[in-house]
């Protein structure tokens, strides 16, 4: 399962997605600045990193920066941790499913689902914050499940709480799912067992979680830029009313639409076009098996407390998207809830095998399980092959602008001519909204004066490079066209002019 998951995550990391986007570059720039200068790109040093529109949790940034020192300052170098985190999550789902059921066959199916589903593959291939969320969340939950089975040893409780607290530094929704799922697990376990050890363990876990995550909450609640974004997107930002309650339930339900779960991903151009595009979060048979799994939880999951907790996880799955009223349905905000489908689908498959064996005639009982298992493997392989073919050959062409296609080639052309000119005047979309981010990443060591428009008086002088959008060509005395840049579709993206 790990090899399958690794193949889907590490293959062609530099080409799919097409190239680095501002989200990825922004994180790298901040980590690089802090490591080399002692402060962020904005001159501060805070728990969250400076971003274009808000401050970002820092976890992925530092893994990405460390990776770049080994693999290079390029898409592969920045994205290797994302793929590695995805592979680690496969192993953790195996562990969680095994702790819940004590059955290796169910755990293996859960790992296969986690390894192959589009939502998990895609979010393990981009160097952004959501990529780092699942290893810490699932790791914390796995350790707590083990602790519950072993009468709550405080060392394991402390480790689980620490991992869940670190989830707060991975992605904006991380703290919510860590508190809800980790706290929910400890609460239902303590309530059901009536164990003194469980209650003490729960209090210890809460204390550790609060202490470790306190700096993150200082940013979430006290930093104007960070808190301002929360206010802009929160469903109940202006209070609870019948209208906002209706919006909440509508957003909640949209994460269960068949189109989002299975067929298209419900992409919204300019908003969610970097998420699930041309494919849903899961294969159809995973959703079908997960529905069955919901009803057979008591049969396969040992302990009433963990049964209730698994149902809680399912109900919590869409909350990250339902509690925000922007770009719904939203895959990254619900990513922490999505692994429950892996566990439930494995339970559903186990129920299907058991039902088939029970219903088979006596002479066929020995063959029913191998036959259905073979059918499952064939169906799973077909789904993976079809998805992989689309993803690795067509995905980047659906919305090439979503991935700033052409930007790296444009900046390479600028660097190649940088010693011949004194300044760069820049006016290219979609890089426009993050021009300073691109400049810092691609041109930080280039002695070009950088001007973020083409109308500045200096942009008419000799010694000037002008990068202009293909749709807005420049006609200016003394300037000659140096090169034309194409995007991944072969369409012209930008034009580079020069006047010596």
Buried (B, 14 or more C-beta within 10 A) or exposed (E): BEEBBBEBBBBEBBEBBBBBBBBBBBBBBBBBBBEEEEBBBBEEEBBBBBBEEBBBBBBBBBBBBBBBEEBEBBBBBBBBBBBBBBBBBBBBBBBBBBBBBEBEBBBBBBBBBBBBBBBBBBBBBBBBBBBBBBBBBBBBBBBBBBBBBEEBEEEBBBBBBBBBBBBBBBBBBBBBBBBBBBBBBBBBBBBBBEBEBBBBBBEBBBEBBEEBBEBBEBBBEEBEBBBEBBEEBBBBEEEEEEEBEEBBEEBBEBBEBEEBBBBBBBBBEEEBBBBBBBBBBBBBBBBBBBEBBBEBBEEBBBBEBBBBBBBBBBEBBBBBBBBBBBBBBBBBBBBBBBBBBBBBBBBBBBBBBBBBBEEBEEEEEEEBBEEBBEEBEEEBEEBBEEBBEBBBEEBBBEBBBBBBBBBBBBBEBBBEBBEEBBBBBBBBBBBEEBBBBBBBBBBEEBEBEBBEEBEEEEBBEEBBBBBBBBEEEBEBEEBEEBBEBBBBBEEBBBBBBBBE
